[in-house]
Amino acid sequence: MMESSIHETIDANTGGGIDVRVVGLDHLDVISRLNHEIFREDRVINTFEREDLLILMTFVDGSPVGFKIGYKEDRFTFYSAKGGVLPAFRGRGIATLMLDRMCEIVKAWGYRCIAYDSFPNKHPGMTVMGLKEGFVVTRADYNPTYSDFRLRFERNL
């Protein structure tokens, strides 16, 4: 996994800059805390034993505010498995910045498509962001475990 970071200035409402970094498994404790605060659940993803595992963490003024995790689905498709931003930092473009960074990295790795699943009644922002960012719904079904519809979003890189 390559180490890198980008620095972008976000609007004055955030009070500072944002830094999206590629991190390793040594950051799982922070990701677990963010995951619990964002999603109110302990499970981040089923397993971190994945080919081309990519973990991004986002910091505002040095404090962690979000994460995004993905991995190889097949030789052409990279799957964005989970990610989120703390409620106090939503609506400021942070999730889109993480998505853009992930797309940039996995395109350089040779992937042609990025995909994710979302539950629109539980996380409507992910549906809005996906449509706004050029993703298309390629599958829809009902997931009884989450008592919600599951939408599959895909976008060519």
Secondary structure, 3 states (H helix, E strand, C coil): CCCCEEEEECCHHHCCEEEEEEECHHHHHHHHHHHHHHHCCCCCCCCCCCCCCEEEEEEECCEEEEEEEEEECCCCEEEEEEEEECHHHCCCCHHHHHHHHHHHHHHHCCCCEEEEEECCCCCHHHHHHHHHCCCEEEEEEEECCCCEEEEEEEEEC
